[in-house]
Amino acid sequence: MSFDPHAEPLVRPAISADDAVRVARERYGIAGSVSELGSNQDRNFLLTPAKRDHNVQRYLLKFDNAAYLTQEIQTQNDALLRLSAAGLTVPAPVKSPAGNTIEHALVGGKDVRVRLLTFVEGESMVKDGVLAPCVIAQLGALAGRVVSVLATFPSTGLDRSLQWDLRNAVPVVEGYIDSVAADRRGQVLAATKIAYDQVSAVASRLPIQPIHGDITDDNVVGSRDAFGRVRPTAVIDWGDMGTGYRVAEIAVAVSSVLHHQGAGRAFDALPAIAAFDAAAGTPLSDAEIDALWPLVVLRGAVLVVSGAQQVALEPGNTYAKERMEAEWRLFEIAAELDTRVAAAGIRAALGREASPPPSVGTLLDRASTAVRLDTASPLLAAGVWLRGEEAEAALAEKVYTARFAYGEHRLTRTIGPGKERPVNAALFTELTLAEPVALTAPFAAEVAATADGFTLASPTHGTLRLFGDVDSAPSGAVAEGAPLGRATGRLKVQWARAHAPPPPLFTDADSLPAWKRLTYDPAALVAAPPADWLPDVAAERTRREAAVAGAAERYYEIPPDIERGWRELLIDTTGRCYLDMVNNVAGIGHGHPAMAAAVNQQLLTLNTNSRFLYASLADYVERLRALAPDPSLSVVMLVNSGSEAVDLALKLARAHTGRQDVLALREAYHGWTGFTDAVSTSAYDNPYAAASRPAWVHVADAPNTYRGAHRDTDSRDPGAKYVADAVRLLDDLDAQGRPVGAFLAEPVFGNGGGVLLPDGYLEGVYAAVRARGGVCISDEVQVGLGRLGHYTWGVEQQRVVPDIIAVAKALGNGYPLGAVYTTQAIADSLVREGMFFSSAGGGTASAVAGLAVLDVMRDEALQANAAAVGDLLSAGFADLAKRHKLIGKVHGMGLYQGVELVRDRATKQPAPEETDWICERLLDYGVIMQATSERRNVLKIKPPLTLTPAHARVFLDALDAVLGELEARA
């Protein structure tokens, strides 16, 4: 049936809330309250029975538009029963006491039809901001299941003349265009004509069947997952059900994704299409793939004009008015993507085979050497890639005939961390020729001059573009093998497939799969093999999962494939930069050339262990001793790691005191060895820590003045109260005949989120432990060596001197290196028990690595930088806390801070789901962030000490934006 835009407009039935309450009572015998739900053309009310607990069903009371035939509405009811029987969650028709699924009532003197449907509980995705790939995929899968079930459903009563049927897009747009703002009309009309013509070209091959027609972010509901995201599981609002193109079902779903993702992110919708294809029963045909994106454009155009028309008809329809700008954004995003590029991207996402390049001759016969410009290229170390095109030219000059590869993400073309993706994937091959080389036509074609070279065009072989340092070529028709002039210097070769749009020189990672189906790799034309080093991120993830133990922790649901680091940046295989805000191992930053050169030279010279005599060991230990917080800590012992450092510290305490028992603090993490795991009390790292704790480990409360037993808001001196608690525990152990040999504590709670201990706490507990003959161990694995900025060591902030310090992480900057500081007397106690040795600890390469780290920290003033940039972050967090109530407390100092997120500042209820969601969203903004604390509600901020003020502001701006997104969906 054709749509008549000049027919009687579909104004919603004039039904008030009082009318709905009365009709529910009179026709269905249900007394209750109602609240109106949004609809463009019907009236929908949520009916809550008066006597209701959590187990009582709520209902949807639906007053259908008078323009719809009763048979149409009855068919909707029948379809809902079919879908429900197939296992889909949908509203179910409820019979009235008279046995009817469609009732009539008198409202305002008019007969109206009313239905009662079960209300499907859940939340819609409409306010959820940017959607995750898994959510987008679930939306597509739901659409696929719907069309699969309805494929065999009788269409009687469903051949309706609806404005939402995309077969009617042109009359709808043309009929309602005058309601659209004048400056937008031309764009809508032009896009509609192009898209409609493209659909018409394949319309005869598009399957038509019953469809929902409106499976969108607003018409699916579900529950929130562990990240706080709505995962769609049910389809509601079946008022627009009718017949239509099968592929229109997924086109509509895709369109609803676009305004969530924003400009330039159209390919974010591909997971929905892939999931639909898998769930629809019959895979999408070539004709459906070609029509899909034009239908998305038509859907956007119809939404724009229909919304404008509805608001013109009903100025009080706030539901339609509020959606107008989002619908315009949706249309713009859909229309700006070339439909041929979209189809190619869809085919790539569905794994459809691409046709191979045609058989052709060679353009030139000259051997060339591949010069890699990708993320993993060894030629781009030490920040060479930051020189951009200058670096490309310099590298090319070193090779007789250099070749830069098609399809390569050039690191030299990347951009800084942020939301924007780099446009750096080359869609051409480039040669640097030291002398003139003759060119020949690789296929018969028409030659035409361009501003920077010439093209060869063939209806079967596509278009070959040659540009750069090339002579002019003969114009007109040429045969295969015909001379084309000469090239010298830099020659660029781009090969587009027949009927493809003109390709850009570079594209981004999202669009690269599409453009690879619209272009050919010119490698064969220049007598070169295709690049074999280009990454396959999906394959690498699969390989990682098969190779690595399941217990091994991994960041992110869909982790980026990181292959290079530079200072505080991490760079993935697409050349995208991420700001590393969590990697406290890389104290002097990633990829530091001074450290790399020192270790490289040492490995080329000698790498052995500390049983041998060599100068670097003594050099390093002397440098470390000079950094000790007190001269009494005169002995330094080198080990492999932080876990081994704490393990050795505990062993020293036992050897010195002859006691087994240790006092540790709740919520602490100290390592993964047998000894250190026993004293690690953090349930975040080991949920079974309490059950597996040996009898010699005793746990005192975490002195957390924000959410512990004694808070700074409740007491003028919470530190003294925490000390008193610890002393009582020590007294109890003494009474049991189990005096502690060691007290182990981090001077700043690491896994707690950088929580600073209250003033006087360590001083009081240290005194009590020492009075009983025990020793005090400071675990500075995370904060030691300048990370706090204003202090070299965490214990300095507490104004105490421990008996033993364990430190690692920043010592080696990723190299296996840790150290233990202690007194001569304690060290001598270990000598009495036997020899001490650690394989890599103090080895030649380890010592040189450690020396290089200390040199860089001194020469680049990284501790001072940690203080200055840390203060900048602290001020930024304080400003954010004024505008975002989710921030409950900011902990720490320098470049070791934690932002604790709470749902309520008064109750301090943790916000773990929100925290996980924020970490995932920050990745989209180019920021690496992870959660910590037992409550999983603290953002841990511990970046490399090289963090610049500019990059600190990048992080603050990103966090501000993401917190705003979270609040917008509330």
N, C-alpha and C positions, 0 to 999 in steps of 0.2 A: 504494500500500500504506500502511495506517495504521501509526503508530508506537505500540508498547506499552511504556510506561515501566517496566512491572513485569516485562518479559521479562528473561532472563538478562543481567546487566550486562556491558558490553564491557570486560573487563579485558585489558590487554595480554598477549600471549603471554609465557610465562616463558622468555626466551632470554637467556643470558649472552653476554658478549663472547667467551669461549672457545668457546661453542657456535657463534657466528657464524663464527669463524675456521675451525672444523672443517667446517661446512657449505659454506663457500666453497671449501675445498680439495676436499672429497669430491664435491660436485655440479657445480662449475664449473671445477675444476682450477686455482684461483687461490690461491696462497699469499701471505699478506700480513697486515697488521694492521688492526684495526677501531677505530672510536670511535662511540659511540652518538649518534644524533641524536634530537631531541625528537619525541614523538608522544603524542596522548592515548590511542589505542586500538590502534595497531600497534607493532611494534618495527622501528626503522630503524637501520642501521649504515652508516657510511662505510667502504668497503673500499679500502684502499690496497695495491696489489700490492707484494710484497717488492722486486722489481727494478724500480724506477721512476725515471724522470727526468721532466723537465718536459713531455715529449711523450707520456707514457704515461697512458692513461685511468684515472681513478678511478671507482669504482662505488658504487651504492646497493644494499645487500643488504636486502631488505624482507621481513619475516615478517608476512603479513596475518593479521588477527584471524580466529579460527576461525568467528565468526558470519557471515562473508561467504561467499556462494556462489562456487564456482569460476568459474561463468559470468560473474558480476559482475566478477571479477578479469580474466578473459580479455577482456571488453569494454573494460576500462580499457586493456589493452595495445593493442587494436585502435585505440582512440581516440588513443592517443599516436602511433601510426604515421600516422594521418590528419593530426594536427596538425603533425607533423614534416614531412610531405610538403607541407603548405601554407606552410611557411616559418617556423613558430613554433619557438622553442627550448624543448624539453621533454625530460624523461628518455626515453630510448629503450629498449625491452625488449631484453635480450640472451639469445640462445638458449644453453642448456647444451650440453655436448658430445653429449648424447643428443638434441639438437634441440628441446628444450622451452623455452617461455618461462615456464612455471610448473613448478617442481620440488617434490618432496616430500622431507622428511628426518625422521629420528627424533630427537627431542630430549626427554630426560627421560621416555622411554617413550611419548611421544605423537607422532603423525604431524602435522607442520606443513607448511604451504605456504610456499615461498620463491620470490622473484623477484630477478633481477639486472637492474638498470637502469643506464644510463650516468649518472654523476654530473655534474650541470650545475654547472660552476664559477662562482663569484661570491659576492657578499655579499648578505645580506638587508637590508631597510630597517628591521628591527624596532628597532634601537638608535639610529636616526638622529635621534631627537628631532623637532622641528618640521620638517615637510616643505615644500619649496618648491613653488610652483604647477606648475612644469614636471615635477617628480617625480610629483606627484599626477595630473597629466594622463597621464603615461606609464602609470601603474598602470591608469587607466580605459581607455586605449587597448588595453592587453593584454587586459583583460576583454572588451572589444568584439570583438577579433579572435578570441578563443576561442569566443564564442557564434556568431560569423559562420561559423566553420569547422564547428562542431558542429550547426548548425541542420539540416543534412541528414544527420547521422550517425544510423544505426539505434539505437533506444533499447532493443533487446532486451538483457535482462540489467541494465538500468539503473533499472528501476522498483523501487528499493530502499527499505526501511523504515529511513530514517536519521534520527537526531535532528537532523542539520544541515539537513535539508529544511525550509524555513520554512513549508511547508504543515502541518508537524507541530508548530508552535511551541507551541500551547496544551497538547496532551498532554505535551510535554516539560517545559514550565514547571510545569504542575500536578503532574506526576509527580516532579519533582526539587526542588520548592520547599522541602521540609523540610530540605534540606542547606544552604540559604542562611541567613545570619545573620538572627535573628528581626526585628531592626529594619529589615531591607531587604525582607522578603517582601511586605509590603503594596504597596510602591512597584512592585515587579516585576510582581505580579499585576494591578494596576490598569492599568499601561501596556500590558501584554500584551493585556488584553481590548480596550482602546480600539483598539490598532493592528490586532489580528486582525479586529475588526469592520470597520475601514476597508478592509482588504485583501479581506475577504469580499464587500464591496459591489461590487467590480469584478473579482472572481476569474474569473468566466466569460469575461472579455475579456482575460485575461492569457495570452500564449503560453507553452506548456510545451515544453521541449526538454532534451536532454542538456546539463548544465553541470558545470563543475569544482566549484562550490559553496563554494570556500574560497580564492579569489584575494585574498590578504591581504598585508600587509607582511612576514609570516613565510614566505609561500609563493611569493614572487617574488624573483628574485636578479638582480644586474647588477654593473656595475663603477662605480667612482667617477669623477666628472667633474672638471673643472678646479677646482671649488669643494669637492671632497671629498665630494660627495653621491652616494649609490647611485642610479643611474638604472636602473630595472627593465627587463630585456629578456627574461627567461625565467620560465616558470611551472613550479613543481615540486609535489610531494606531491599526487598524483592519487587518493589513497585514498578520498576522499569524493565522487568523481564519481557522479552519478546524474541522474535527471530532476528538473526543478523549474521554477519560474517563470524565464523568460529574464531578467526584470528583477532577480531575486534575485542574479544574478551581480554586477551593479554595486552592489546594495545591500550585499552582503557586503564588496566592495572598499572602498566608502565607509565602512562601519563601522570598518574597520581604520585608516582615516586619523584618526578622531576623537580617539583617545587621544593621538596625537602632537601635535595642535594645541591641545588644552586647552579649558577651559570658555569658552563664548561664541564659539567659532570654528567652528561646524558648517558654515557656508557656505564655509569653506576647501576643502571637498570638491567644490565645484561643477566645478572643472576636470576632475575624473575623470569626472563624469557627462557633460559636454560631449564629452570625448574618446571615451567609450564610445558615445554617440549617433552620432558620426561614423564609428566603426569597426565597428559591429555589423551592418552590412549593411542593416538596416531601422531607421529612426529609432524612438525610443521613442514609443509611442502615448500618448494622453491617459490611458487607464486605467493604463498602466505608470507614468506620471509621478505619478498620484494614489497609486499603491500603493508607490512607491519608498521614501519616508521611513518609512511604517509598517513596511515590511520591515526597514529599518535598525534601528528600535526592537526589532522581534522578534528580529533577529539579536543585538542586545545582551542581551536578556533570556535567550535560549537560551545564550549564552556564559556568563552569570553562573551560571545554574543548573547547566549542564553541568560547568563548572569546579569548582563546589562539590561536585557529586556525584562527580566523578572523584577529588578529593582525599579525600572521605569513604571511597571504595572503596580508594584506594591512598594512604595517608598519605605514602608515600615517593616519589610522583610529583612530583618537584621542578619538572618542566616545567609541569605544570598549576598547581601552587601559586604559582609565580613570576608567572603571568599573571593571577591573580585580581583584583588591584587595578586593573590596566590595563583589564581587561574591565568592571569596575564603573564606572570613569570613562567608558569608551566608552558604556555604557548610559545613564548620567546625562546625558551631553551630547546623545545622540540623543533621549532622552525629554523633555528640557526645551524642545525646539523644537516649536512647534505644527506639526502635519503640513500644515495648510493654508498656513501661511507657507512651509514647506519646499517644497511643490509650486509655489507662486508663484515662489519663488527659482529653482527648477530651470527653470521655463518661461522666465524671464528669461535665464538663462544659456544656454539652448538657442536663444534668439532667436525663440521662438514669439510670434506676434502676440497682443496683448492686445485684448480687446473694447473698443470705444470707449464713452464715457459715453452714457447714454440721452438722448434729446431731452427737455429740461425747460424750465420757465420760469425767471424770475429771482427771487432771494430779496429783493434790494433793487436799486433803480436809482439809483445814486449814483456819480459819477465819483470815482476814487481815484488816488493817485500812488504808484507803486512806490518803496519805500524799501529799498535793498539792504543786507542784513546778511551777505553772503557774503564769502569770503576776499579777493576783489578789490575790494570796495566802497571807493570813495574817501572815504566818510563815516567809515570806521573807522581812519584813519591816526593816527599818533602815540600808539598804545596806547589809543585810545578803546575798543576792543573789550574791554579788560580790565575795564571797568566792568559788563559783563554786561547783565542786564535793565535796570539803570539807564540804560545807553547806549541800549537799545532805546526806552525811554520818552522820553528826551531827544530822540532823532531823530524820533520820531513827533510830538512837540509842535511841531516846526518846519514840519510839513506839514498843510494843512487837513484832508484825508482821506488818511491814510497807509495803505499796504497792504504787509504783509509776506507773502512768497510761500510757497506750498506747494512742498515739494520742495527748499527752499533749506537748505544747510548753514550754520547761523548761526554766524559767528565769535564772536559774543557768548556762545555756549554751549560753547565749546571748553574743553579742559583742558590742563594742562601736559604736557611731553614724558614719555613712558613707554610701557609696553606696552599700556595701556588705550586704546581708541578712544573719541572723544567721541560721545555720543548727542545729536546737534545738528541732525539733518535734520527739518524741520517737516513733519508730515503734516496740516497744516491751513493755511488762509489766515486772516490776522488783519487787521482793519480798526480804525483809530482814528478814531472819529466825533466831530466837534466839537459836534454837535447831534443830537437824537433823529431816527431814521430809521425809517419804517414797514417792517415785514417782511411778505412774502407767501409762501405755500406754493409752491415751485417744481414740486411734483408732488403728486398725491393720496396721502395717507399717514395713518397713525395717529400722533397726537401724544401724547407722554408727558413729564411733568415729570421733571427730574433735579435733583440738589443744586445745580448751578450754571447751569441753563438748561433746555433741553428737547430732545427728539429727534423726528424725523419718520421713520417706518419704513414701507417698502414692499417687498413681496416681489419686485418687478421693478426698482425704482429704488435699492434699498439703504437705508442709514440715514444721515440727515443729523443731525449733532449741532451745536447752537448753544449756546454758553456764553460766559460773560463778563458784560458789562453789558447784560443783556437782560431785558425784562419777561416775566412769565409768559404762556404761550400757552394757547389753548383746548385742552382734552384731548379725546381721541377722534378720530374720523375727520374729516379736512378735505379739501376739494377743491383742485385746483390753482388758484392765484390767491387762495385764502382768506386773510384777514388773520391775522397771527401775533403781533401786538403790535409793540413797538418795541425798538430797540437804541440805545444811546449809549455813549460812551467806547470801551472795547476790546471788539470783537466777534470771536469765534473761530468759524470754520466748518470742520467736518470731515465728509467724505463717504465712508462705507465702502460697498463693493459688497455686493450681496446675498449672504448666506451667508458673509461674511468674518468672522473673529474681530474683536472690538473692537480697533481700532488704538490704539497709544500716541500720545501727542502728538508725541514725537520718537523717532527711531530712528538707528542708526549707518549708516555708509556701506555695510557689508557687507549689511545687511538692507534698505536703501532700495529696491533693484530689486524685491524681493519685495513690499514694502508698496505700492509704486506700482501693482502689479497687484491689490491688494486694496482700494485706495482710488481715488477720483477727485480730480482737481484741481478745487477749488470755484471757480476763477477766473470761469468763465462765469456762475455763480450770482450773483456780485456785480458783473456787467457789466465784467469786466476780462479782458485777454488773459493767456494763460499766460506765466510768466517765460521770457524768451528768452536770458537770460545764464547760465543754469545750465550747468555744465561737463559735457562728455562726455570723460572722461579717455582712454578707449580711442581715440576719434576724434582726440584731440589728439596721442597718441603716433604714430598713423599719419601724421598731417599733418606732424609733426616729421621723421619718417624720410624722407618724400618731399621735404621742403624743404631739409634740411640735408645738406651733403657727408658722404660716408661716413667721411672721415678725421677728422671732428669727434668729439672724445671725449665720452662720455656716461656718467654714473654709473648703476650698477645695471642688472640684467636687466629689471626692471619698475620704472622710475623713478616716484616720486610726482610729481604735477603741482603744482609749487611756484608759488604766486602772491603770497605775502606773506612779509616777514621782519620781525622785531622783535628788536632787540638780538642775543642769541645763538640766537634761534629762527628756524626756517623753517616756514612753514605751507602745507599743500597745499590743494587746492580742496575737500576734504571738511572742512576746519577742523582737521585733525590737526596738532599741533605736533611738530616734530622739533628736537632739540638739535644745532646746527651745530658740530661739533668740527673742521672742516677749513678753514673759510673765512677764511684770513688776509688776504684782500683787505678784508673788512669789519672793519677794526681797531676802529672805534668802534661797531660793531654795525649791524644792518640797520634801515633805516627811521628813522634818527635825525632828529627833527623840526628840530633846529637847523641841520643841514646842508641839509636839504631846503628850509627857509625861506630860507636864505642864497642858495642856488643859484637858487631860484625867483625871488627878488627881482632877482637879477642878470640872469637871462634876460629878465625883463620890462623891464629897464632898458637893458642893452647886453650883447652877446656878440660880441667881436671878438678879434683876435690881438695878440700882444705887440709888433708893430711900432708900435702906437699908444701914446700916453701916457695912463696912468691910474694911480691911486694904489694899487690893490689889488696890482699886480705887485710894486712896491717893498715894500709892507707884508709880502707873503708871503715874499719873498726874505730880508728882514731877519729875520723870525721863524725861517726855516730856518737862516740863518747863526748865529744865537744857539744853535742846537742842535748845531752841529758838534762833533765830538769833540776838535778842536784848532783854535786860531786860524789856523793856517797854511792850513786849508781854507776860504779866505775867499770863494771864487767859487762861486756856485750857478747852474746852468744847468737850465732846466725843459724837460721833454719829455713825450711822450704816455704812456709805458708803461715797464715794467721792461726789456723787450727793447730798447727804444730807448735807455734809460739805459745799459745795458751796451754797446750798439753805440757810443754817443757816447764812453763811457769808453775803448774800444779805439781809436777814431779820435783822441782826444786823445793817447793814448800814442804812436801812430804819428807824429802831427804833432810831438810834443815830442822824441822820440828819433830819428826818421828810420829806425826799424827796423820790419820786418814781423813778426818772429817773436814768438810768445807762448807762455809756459809756463802750462798749465792743469792742473787736477787730475782724475784719473779719477773717474768716477761723478757728475760735476757737470752741472747744467743751468743755462743762462744766458739762454735765449731762443729765439725762432723766426725772427728776421731772418737774413739771409745771414751776417753777421759773427758773431752770437751763436750761431747753430746750428753754425757751424764749430768754436767752442770748447766746445760742449756735448758732453760725453763720455758722458753717461748712456745706457746701453743700454735703460733702462726707457722713456725717451721716444723714443729713436731707435735701434732695434736695429741699424741699419746705420751708426752713427756712426763706427766705426773704419774701415770701408771708404771712407767719403766724406770723411774728414778731410783737409784740405789740408796741404801740406808745411810751411806756416809755423806750424802748431799742434803743440806738443810736450807730452806728457802725463807728469806725475809720478804716482806711486802715491797713492791716497787715504790720508791719515794717519788711518786708522781703527784705534784701539787695541783694538777688540773683535774684529775679524775680518780686519784687514789683515796686511801682512808683519811688522810689529812690534807686538806686543800688550802691554798693560800687565801681563799675567800672566807674560810671558816676559822682560820687561826692566824695569829700574828707571827708565829714561829713554827710553821709546819715541819721544818727540818728537825727541830729538837724533838718533836713527837715521833718522827720516824726513827730517830736515833734511839729514843727510849724503847720503842718496839723492838729494835734490833738487840739492844742490851738485854731485854727480858728474855729473848730467844737464846742469847749466849748464856745467860744465867741458868736457864732450863737445861741446856746441854751440859754445862758444868755439873749441875746436880745429878745428871744421868751418867756422869763419868765419861762424857764424850766431848771434851773441849776441842774447839775447832783449831785446825792447824793453819787454815788460810781463809781469808775473806776475799772473794773475787767479785769485782764490779766494774762495769763500764763507767767512766766518768761522765759520759753523756749516753742516755739510753738510745742505742742504735735502732733496734727493731721497734722500739716504742715510738720512733718518729723524731729522733733528735731531741728528746726531752732532757732539759737541763736539771740536774739534781738541786735540791734546795740548799741554800747557803748553810754551811756548817755540817752538812750531813756526813761527808767522808771524814772530816776532821773528828767528829764524835765517834763514828764507828771504828775508824782506824785506832783511836786511842783505846777503845774497849777491847778490841781484838789483841792489840799488842800487850795490853795489861795482863792478858791471859796466856801470853807466850806464843800467839799466832803471828802470821805475817800477812801483809796486805798486798794484793795483786790488782793492778790496774790494766784492764783490757782496753788498749788504745789501738786495736787493729784497724778500726774505722776512722777514728778522729785524730790519731797522732800524726805528728809531723806537719803541723801548720794548717790543717783543714779548718779549724775554728777561727782562723784569721787573727784574732786578737791574742791568741795563745798558741804556743807551739804544741803544748800537750794539754789534754783535757784536765789533768789533775791540777794544773796551774790555775784554772778557773775556780777550783775548790780550795786552793791554797794549802795543798798537802803534798807530801812526798811519799810515794808508796815504797814497798820493799822490792817489788818486782814489777816491771812493765813489759807487756807483750804488744808488739807492733808489727804490722805487715802492710798489705795493700799498697799504700802510697810509696813504700820503700822501693818496690820493684817496678812500679808502673806497668803491671801485667806480667813481669818476669817473676818466677817462683822464688820469692825472697821474704823472709820474716826475721825478726830479731827479738831477743829478750834482754832487757836491762836488769841488773841486780847488783847487790853488794858483793864485796869480795868474800865476806863470811858465808853468805848463802851459796855462792858459787863453789866455795871449798867443800861445802857439805855434799855436793853432788860428786866431787872428785873421790870422796871416800866410798861412793857406791860403784864406781867404775868409770869407764871412758864415755865421753859424749861425742856423737857424730851425726851429721845430717848431710845426705848426699849432695844436694844442690846448694844447701846453705853455706855460704862462704866460698863456694867454688869460684874459679877464676872468672867465668862469664857473669856469675851472680854478683860478685864483688864489683866488677866493672860496671854492670848495669846499675847497681846501687850508687856508685860514685857519680855516674852520669845524671841520675835523678837529683842527687844533692846539688850538683853543679847547676843544673837547670833551675831548680827552685831558688837558688841564691842569685843567679845571674838575671833571671826574669822576675825576681821579687814576687814570687807566687803567693807567699803567705800574706804579704801586704795586699795583694790583689784579692785574696780571699776575704780579707777584712773589709775592703772598700766595696767590692761587689756584693758581699754578704749583707752589708748595711743597706745597700740599694735595694736588695731583695726584701729585707725586713721592712723597710719603709713601704715598698710596693705592696707587700702582703697586708700591712696595716691599712693601707688605702682600700684594697680590695675588700677587706673585712667590713669596712663601713658600708659597702654597697651590696655585699653578698652575705646573707645571714647563715649560709651553709658553713662558713668559716667560723669554727668555734674557738680555735687557739692556734697561735703560731709558736712553734718550739725552736730551740737551738740558736745558733749564731754562725757567722761566717758562711762558709759553703757546706754547712751541715745543718739543715733546717728541716722542719716538718710542719705541714699545714694540716691541722686536724679538722675533719669535716663532721658536722653534727646536724641532725634534723631539727634539733631544738636547743638553743643555747642555754635555756634554763635547766632542762633535764639532762643535757649533754648526751642525748641518745645518739649513738654512732650512726654514720651514714655509709655503710660498706658498699651497698649496691651503687650508690651515687659516686663513690670514690672509684670503683672499678670502671664505671661508665666514663667518668672524666678521663681516666688514664687512656682508655680506648679512643676517646674523641681527640685527646691531645695529639695522638699519633697522626690524625688527619691534619692537624695544624703543624706537623713537622717537629713535634716535641716528644722525646722519649721520657716517659714517666711511669712509675710503678707505686703501688700501695704498700704500706707496711703497718705494723702494730698488730697486736692480737685481735683487735677489732676490725682490722683491715680498712681503716678509715682515715689513714694519714698519708698524704703525699710526701714521699721521701725526696728531699732536695739535697743531693750530694754530687754535684757535677765535677768534672775536671777543674783544677784550680786555675786553669787558663780562661775560664768563663769571662767574657768581656761585658762591659756595661750594656752595649748594644744588644747582645744576645740575651742578657738578663731581661731586658725590656721586651724582647720577642716572646720570652716565656711568660712574663707577666701579662702581656696583651692577649696571648693565647688562652691563658687561664681565665682571664676576665671574660673573654668571648664564650668559652665553654661553660663557665658558671652561668652566664646569661642565657645560653641555650637551655640549660637544665631548668632554670627558673621559668622560662617561657612555656615549658610543657606542663608545669604544675597546674 
